[in-house]
Amino acid sequence: MTQEVPPEATMLGREFAAAMVNFHTATGKLLGLSASERKCMDTLSRLGPVTAGTVAEHTGLTTGAVTGLVDRLEKAGYARRIRDPHDRRKVLVELVPSQQVDMLLGAAFIPFAQDMAELVTRYTHEELKAIGDWIQRTTDILVSHTRRISDPGFKETVLREQ
């Protein structure tokens, strides 16, 4: 038996997703970047130097889209391509250290992190475990469905079934 999701919970989820997209769009604008370009920078920040294919896997973008995105980040001075020190045939993408970027993102994220840290104090350890579990499972579902709808044949299959 599946549990019916109350409409207000669905609306809250949509508002949460929109707020997150808007926040990342705003942080991108601080740097003169699109939300996708900013998320690529975040991916590189988390993973370190990686191939464009790895960026594609973690962002849900195609490798072709990532190539163009990395070109734009390179042109703006935020990223660079380097040879893989372990396999000279491979090219990695890495962030270019920037004090200005660190200052701007710090000004955006430090107050945000402080507010989130304060929010966490309102919950018990058990509640935080449940919240963490829900976020992880939601993330896994989002990643799975992003891959599903990013498949090159998805659109054609859906439209063919009409």
Contacts in CASP RR format, 6 or more apart in sequence:
PFRMAT RR
TARGET T0000
AUTHOR 0000-0000-0000
METHOD contacts of the structure
MODEL  1
MTQEVPPEATMLGREFAAAMVNFHTATGKLLGLSASERKCMDTLSRLGPV
TAGTVAEHTGLTTGAVTGLVDRLEKAGYARRIRDPHDRRKVLVELVPSQQ
VDMLLGAAFIPFAQDMAELVTRYTHEELKAIGDWIQRTTDILVSHTRRIS
DPGFKETVLREQ
21 35 0 8 1.000
23 112 0 8 1.000
24 35 0 8 1.000
24 38 0 8 1.000
24 39 0 8 1.000
25 34 0 8 1.000
25 35 0 8 1.000
25 38 0 8 1.000
26 108 0 8 1.000
27 38 0 8 1.000
27 105 0 8 1.000
27 108 0 8 1.000
27 109 0 8 1.000
28 34 0 8 1.000
28 35 0 8 1.000
28 37 0 8 1.000
28 38 0 8 1.000
30 104 0 8 1.000
30 105 0 8 1.000
30 108 0 8 1.000
31 38 0 8 1.000
31 41 0 8 1.000
31 76 0 8 1.000
31 78 0 8 1.000
31 101 0 8 1.000
31 104 0 8 1.000
31 105 0 8 1.000
32 76 0 8 1.000
33 41 0 8 1.000
33 72 0 8 1.000
33 73 0 8 1.000
33 76 0 8 1.000
33 78 0 8 1.000
36 59 0 8 1.000
36 61 0 8 1.000
36 65 0 8 1.000
36 69 0 8 1.000
37 69 0 8 1.000
37 72 0 8 1.000
37 73 0 8 1.000
39 59 0 8 1.000
40 55 0 8 1.000
40 59 0 8 1.000
40 66 0 8 1.000
40 69 0 8 1.000
40 70 0 8 1.000
40 73 0 8 1.000
40 79 0 8 1.000
41 73 0 8 1.000
41 78 0 8 1.000
41 79 0 8 1.000
41 95 0 8 1.000
43 50 0 8 1.000
43 55 0 8 1.000
43 58 0 8 1.000
43 59 0 8 1.000
44 50 0 8 1.000
44 55 0 8 1.000
44 79 0 8 1.000
44 93 0 8 1.000
44 94 0 8 1.000
44 95 0 8 1.000
45 95 0 8 1.000
47 54 0 8 1.000
47 58 0 8 1.000
48 94 0 8 1.000
48 95 0 8 1.000
49 82 0 8 1.000
49 84 0 8 1.000
49 92 0 8 1.000
49 93 0 8 1.000
49 94 0 8 1.000
50 92 0 8 1.000
50 93 0 8 1.000
51 84 0 8 1.000
51 90 0 8 1.000
51 91 0 8 1.000
51 92 0 8 1.000
51 93 0 8 1.000
52 63 0 8 1.000
52 64 0 8 1.000
52 66 0 8 1.000
52 67 0 8 1.000
52 70 0 8 1.000
52 91 0 8 1.000
52 93 0 8 1.000
53 63 0 8 1.000
53 66 0 8 1.000
55 61 0 8 1.000
55 66 0 8 1.000
55 69 0 8 1.000
55 70 0 8 1.000
55 93 0 8 1.000
56 62 0 8 1.000
56 63 0 8 1.000
56 64 0 8 1.000
56 65 0 8 1.000
56 66 0 8 1.000
59 66 0 8 1.000
60 146 0 8 1.000
60 147 0 8 1.000
60 150 0 8 1.000
61 69 0 8 1.000
61 150 0 8 1.000
62 150 0 8 1.000
70 79 0 8 1.000
70 81 0 8 1.000
70 93 0 8 1.000
73 79 0 8 1.000
73 93 0 8 1.000
74 80 0 8 1.000
74 81 0 8 1.000
77 96 0 8 1.000
77 98 0 8 1.000
78 95 0 8 1.000
78 96 0 8 1.000
78 98 0 8 1.000
78 101 0 8 1.000
79 93 0 8 1.000
79 94 0 8 1.000
79 95 0 8 1.000
79 96 0 8 1.000
80 93 0 8 1.000
80 94 0 8 1.000
80 96 0 8 1.000
81 91 0 8 1.000
81 92 0 8 1.000
81 93 0 8 1.000
82 91 0 8 1.000
82 92 0 8 1.000
82 93 0 8 1.000
82 94 0 8 1.000
83 90 0 8 1.000
83 91 0 8 1.000
83 92 0 8 1.000
84 90 0 8 1.000
84 91 0 8 1.000
84 92 0 8 1.000
120 128 0 8 1.000
123 131 0 8 1.000
148 154 0 8 1.000
END
